[in-house]
């Protein structure tokens, strides 16, 4: 049987933080906290969301989710907002009804449903008239709801606050001063709603009051009297004056119609027409000064308002006598076209002028524009010659529109004009011009034969055959090869093409001339220098020349386990025949057995130990080194080095021949030095062999030779402490200089013709007496000359 107990009431404000404690439910219900878990105490909330829960360890009722009173109880008609829940325990089953009142806090500001309110008020509205405004809404209740309204400062309006039956507040706008649209057509006000919470919150809305016009202003002219002058014989329809009346009202109240008053004579109304819409007065019939010298008019302006108002003005028109006859011009002779190289003072035209008037009105002056290379020369009475005054240039101005203007000396003066077009004939006086005097064209190597390199177009401002250009490559031989065998130019448009595929590694640039010749008589020409630069492509992959190995094989090296930290283990050298930028090589490990044991210099390819070997390190180390160039995309080559550690260090030596130098840098004196050094080296070699024999005869086979941590032994019996490599002459020369700086002397000795390069490097003395038993390995490259290398350590 379930026992239901009376309701327990609690009150909490909304928006409390999560995990906030409402009350200790176990204490209030007199329950033992220790038994809450056993009795499976739980809280069930009416509704979908579970805002509250109970802590079974402490018996506290706490907030599980933030509570918003406005969401929980959206209706403002209810003053109180309750959250009902049931607390249930078992053994025996008991149920407690709990009510939690959610009290309101001022967490909402008043807001208007419309942020802007528009009001249209007539300027004739009486003072005290009332206009309703939209009220503000506030989701909060009680004192936190809207309590007051405020209006921004205004000379014409005030607020009156009203209270509804439900206690809500709303405001009315009261007109306190009469409006005048002509002074201010729009009033912008700010309405502010304030709630009663602590602290207070506000909301605002804009009120835009548009003042409606009434017809309370009469039209008025700019002046009461106007005086204008009109020339006789003015064209019919010509404008005499435009009267302008204004009305401060708006709409139809400001629309104005113009009309003649009864005081304007019928004769005057026949001579001049009045436009009722815009007030323009124009000539209606031909005006004659001899008929009437003065006209008087009176014009009325009336608005189109309901109760129309009007204004008026007077207009006096004076007729001015004029020079009735225009001067005349006659072209007697005109020569066109003419050559552009006509000499100065050549006669082009003969012109005569006349005027039927007398006195000053019959005296005429003839002139042509000042900005033309022509002038007028008077030949006889009223006859003029047009002659060349400056050199002509058809390329600058191909033709001239020459206007002859004749003007009399009347008041006002009358004039007439005649325009003639003078054309200039072209002569071949301009050489073809290239936009540039020197062209640099970059061509990427491996181009396709027939590829368009550039368009070398010249310009000739002449016309017709003087303008037609033909392009040539001026013959020039480079290494017994004509430029026309390497390049081709289209004779019509100047397009330059490559006739072969260029290789940057073979040829890097070309310099030649291109000529443009016109088809005039005699022909004129000019030329331009073209510099072709072959741009390198990354088309050669790096080649690993040291340590050398057969194709696809693994380089095997031996190293003492007692090698010091920082000792040189191997040196990888790769070569790239591309340009400096593309051939810049960097080295990095692709695979390494133990990354903590070896380091690789990314620039010189030296592999050194980062620490000493320990007993945990495996005997065999596999290093895969990749050499990558700086091209785009980058090309690379790899080499695999297998290092084996040995307990006893063996002195490494090599009988391979040092890298030769093709440059003849040794003199006869050096030959004697070589013979002397060879003798010393031979004696040193005998001494070493005797020492080895003596050591081998000692009765202590179990004792190994003292280890030397700096020795590195190859299974091919070639040391890689100083690298073994094959490259071009420049590299061997740099290697020769590097080896001599290390204290070694490298001497060339010619070998029989047809022999091969045998490239090797002999290390410094290590103090060891044992040598490797394996045969020496050599790297051989086919060459026509051969040199032996001798090395002496200091």
WOFEN-V286217 format. One record per helix or strand of 2 or more residues. SS is the DSSP state (hx for helix, st for strand). FROM is the first residue (numbers start at 1). TO is the last residue. If there is no record, write none. Layout:
ss,from,to
SS,FROM,TO
SS,FROM,TO
//
This chain:
ss,from,to
st,3,13
st,21,24
hx,25,28
hx,33,35
st,42,45
st,52,54
st,60,63
hx,69,72
st,82,89
st,94,103
st,111,112
st,116,122
st,130,132
st,136,137
hx,142,144
st,146,151
st,157,163
st,169,175
st,186,195
st,202,212
st,220,221
st,225,231
st,239,242
st,245,246
hx,251,253
st,256,260
hx,266,271
st,272,274
st,280,283
st,294,303
st,310,320
st,328,334
st,338,339
st,347,354
hx,359,362
st,364,367
st,374,380
st,383,388
st,399,408
st,415,425
st,433,434
st,438,444
st,452,455
st,458,459
hx,464,466
st,469,473
st,477,478
st,481,482
hx,483,486
st,487,489
st,495,498
st,509,518
st,525,535
st,543,546
st,555,560
st,568,571
st,573,575
st,586,592
st,598,600
st,606,609
st,620,628
st,636,646
hx,668,696
st,712,714
hx,729,741
st,756,760
st,779,782
//
